[in-house]
Amino acid sequence: MGCAPSIHVSQSGVIYCRDSDESNSSHQTTTISQGTTTLHGLFIKTDAADSIPSVLAYQSRQQPPPSAGPRRKERREPGASARARATRCCGVEAETQTSNASVKQGSATEVQIGPMRLTQDPIQVLLIFAKEDSQSDGFWWACDRAGYRCNIARTPESALECFLDKHQEIIVIDHRNSRYFDAEDICRSIRATKPSEHTMILAVVPRTSADEEETSVLPLLNAGFDRQFKENSSITACYNELVQIEHGEVRSQFKLRACNAVFTALDHCQEAIEITSEDHVIQYVNPAFERMMGYHKGELIGKELTELPKSDKNCADLIDNINTFIKKGKEWQGVYYARRKTGDSIQQHVKITPVIGQGGKIRHFVSLKRLHCTKENNKQLYKSHRDEKYTGDNSQSESHSFKCKNRRKDSIDVKSITSQSSDAAPSLPTRRYSSMARIHSMTIEAPITKVINIINAAQENSPITVAEALDRVLEILRTTELYSPQLGTKDEDPHTSDLVGGLMTDGLRRLSGNEYVFSKNVNLSHSHLSVPNTINDVPPCIAQLLDNEESWDFNIFELEAVTNKRPLVYLGLKIFARFGVSEFLNCSEATLRAWLQMIEANYHSSNSYHNSTHAADVLHATAFFLRKERVKGSLDHLDEVAALIAATIHDVDHPGRTNSFLCNAGSELAVLYNDTAVLESHHTALAFQLTIKDSKCNIFKNIDRNRYRTLRQAIIDMVLATEMTKHFEHVNKFVNSINKPMASEETSSHSEGSDCECTANIKNFPDNQTLIKRMMIKCADVANPCRPLELCIEWAGRISEEYFAQTDEEKRQGLPVVMPVFDRNTCSIPKSQISFIDYFITDMFDAWDAFAHLPVLMQHLANNYKHWKTLDELKCKSVRLPSENNN
C-alpha cells in the first residue's frame, strides 16, 4: 500500500516527514534541520526549522483509492496543521515523490505537427486555493491519476513565484470566494508575464442552483481566464476536465510554440518567401523578401497581390496561367518579372506551392523567390533613385568632369567616362555617375577578378541550372584570399613611390642592432585623472559644439581646443549614448566614461597627427557612416558597437612613426609581431589589455562569453583592416563582392544616373558584413581629403609634420629613410596630397560612395583636389599660398 507522504510539525516547531504507509517505509521519521536537506521521498528547502511551505508540489504516480473520502481524511489529519500554517510562510518549496507505479502515465508524449515530430513533457498543473477543501483535493487526486506534476499555492505572491519558476501548462484558480484573494487579479498578474502566453487558466466558480440564472463568462474571459469549471469535488469530474484541456488547448498551444522554430528558420532563410491566403492576401513575408522587393513588411501584410504594381515585362496571360495552375493544387515554377517599390522590374525564379488545409481546400500559397541571374536583371534590380533625390536638378545643372592624372599604369582617366570636361568641381549627380562608372573600369584587377568577370558574362545566357552552379562558384571565390591586386609600374612621381613604399611595405630591415623604443610609457592607470562630466552636464561651450556632431562638417579642432585636447571622451560619450552602446554592453555610464578616459590617456598628445583628436575624428566619421541607410540596413547592433569601439581604439599608443620605421629600427613591437601589422596588432592588444585590467573601466565585464568573443573578433578585424599593406585587397574584395553584384555591367547613360539600391542579402552573408565593416573603418581612417577644405588643410599639415619628424629621426639614427620626399626642407605638401588622393583615396571612396551614397563627401573631395592642384601649378609647397598665410 502506498499513499502520499505527509508533512508534520511538532509542538517544538521541528519539521519531519512520515510516509503514510509506515510499515513499508525504510525511513519512517526524519528530522529536518535548517538549510536544504534531501529526505526519503521529500526535497525541502527551508530557511529555519519552523518554516512551513507556502507552495506545495506533488508528483505522485499512484492511483487514488476507490473511495477518496478515507484517503483525503488520512491526508488532512496529519497535514492540515502544516498547510494551515503554510499561508504564513513564503519562499519555501516542498516537493514529494512516492512510488513510480504509474510512471507510464506521466511520461513524455510524442506530438506530430505536419512533418515535425515533437516530444511533450509531462503536464504541470498549478492549483491556487487559499485553503484546503474537497475541491482542491479533487483536483490534486485528478492530477495524481493523470500523471501530472502538481503544485499548490496558497497566496497570490507564492502563486506568481511558482509559475515564473515552473511555467505550468494549466493553472486552476479558486474563484468561489473573494474573502481570501481576488482570483481575477491573480489571473491578470499571471497574464502580464511572457510565459503565460501558452498557459491555460481555469476558474473554479460556485455551482448554481436550478432556479438561478446562468452568469456570463465574459468577465472571466476579459480577466484572462480561458474557461470556467463549475464547483464539483468529484475526482472523476476534475480528471475529465484536466484531460480534455490537455488534449485540446494545451496540445494546441504546444504545437503553436513549435511554430516559433519554423518562423525563425523562415526569417533567416536566404530565399525570399511570401505566404498568401487562398484569396491572395499577403499574410507573411520574410526579411529576404523585404530586401529583394524594397518594401517593409508592414506595407505588404494584409494587402491583396492585385493591389501591388505589376511589371509590364511579363506575357499578357502569364498571371492567368499561374492562377489556373495553382488553383488546381499543382505547384508552379518559372521565371517572373516583379516590380519593386522603386518601380524597377526584376526577373525572379519563382516557385509557388499550394497548401491544403481544413476541408481539403487550398488555404495558403507559399512562394519562394530568388533573383534570376542576368545582366538585365542586375540593371533593373539596382537602378538608382536619383530622379527622386535630384528632381529638377538634372535639367538645370551642367555636368563637369573631375580632372586628375592617371594614377597607375593604364588606369582610366575620368575624361573617358564623361563627355564634358572642366576645371570646375563636378556637380553631385555627375560626380555620382563618375563614382559608379569607375567601379567597372578599375585597373587594380587581380587574376581572380578576371575569373569572376568571365563567370558573370557566362551566366547571362546560361540555363538556370548552370547559372545556379556558377553562383555557387562565385560564392566560393569571393570568400577566399585571392584579391591581392597586380599593380602595374607606378607613376614616376616620387611622392607616389614614397607613399607606397612607406605605407604598403614593412621597409628594409636594418640589422645593425639599432632599436627604436617608445619614449612614452603605456599608461596602465587612469585613477589619477579627473573624472569627466556626464554628457548631460558638460560645459555649455562643449555642449554647443556637440549639438552639431551629427553633421559631416563638424569641426573636430574646435572641440579639441575647448576640451584641452581631450575631445575623445566628450564626443565618445555623445556618440556611444546615441547608438545605445552602454545598453548593449550592459555597463554603466561611469564605466564607459572611465574606459574612454583611459583610452584617451594612452594616445600621445605629442603626436601632431596620431593623437586622440584623430581617434575622435575617425569615431565621428564611423558614426556618420553608420547612419547611412544602406550601411544601417546591412549591419546588426553588435556590428555597430564593434565599429564604434574599433574606431576609438584603432591608433591607441601610436608612436607617431610608421610600421616601416619600426621594422627598420628593430623595435620591440616589430620583433613581437614579426614585422607584420605591427602597430595595428599593438593597438588592439593594448586596448583589450587595458580594458580588462581594471574592473572600473572594463566595459565587457557584463556580457556573456560568446557575445564577447564575437564582439572582440569584429573589433580586431576592423582595426587590422586599417593596415595599409592590404589596402587594395580590401578595396578589390569590396568592389567585386558588394559593388558589382549590385550594379550593372554597363554604365547607364548620363540621363539615368546610378544610385545603387542595396538589395543583396548582405545580412545573410557574414563575409559581406565583414567587408562592409572593413571598408567603413578604412574610409573613416583616411577621410581627411573628404572633409571641408579648412579641416582638410589642417589634417594635411599635421600628417606632413609627423612624416617630417620621422625623416628627421631616421637621418639622426642612420636608418633607411622610408619616405625621402618628406624632407621638411624640400617637400611639396600639395604634391603629396595629390598623390595620396590619386593612388589611395579616389578609387576607395568611389566604391564606398557607390554603396553608401555620400555626395557631400565626394564634393568636398573634388574641391580639395582642385585646391591642391592649384597650389601645385603655382609651385607652392605649403598648405596655403603665402598671401593666405600672411592673412
Disulfide bonds with the S-S distance in Angstrom:
none
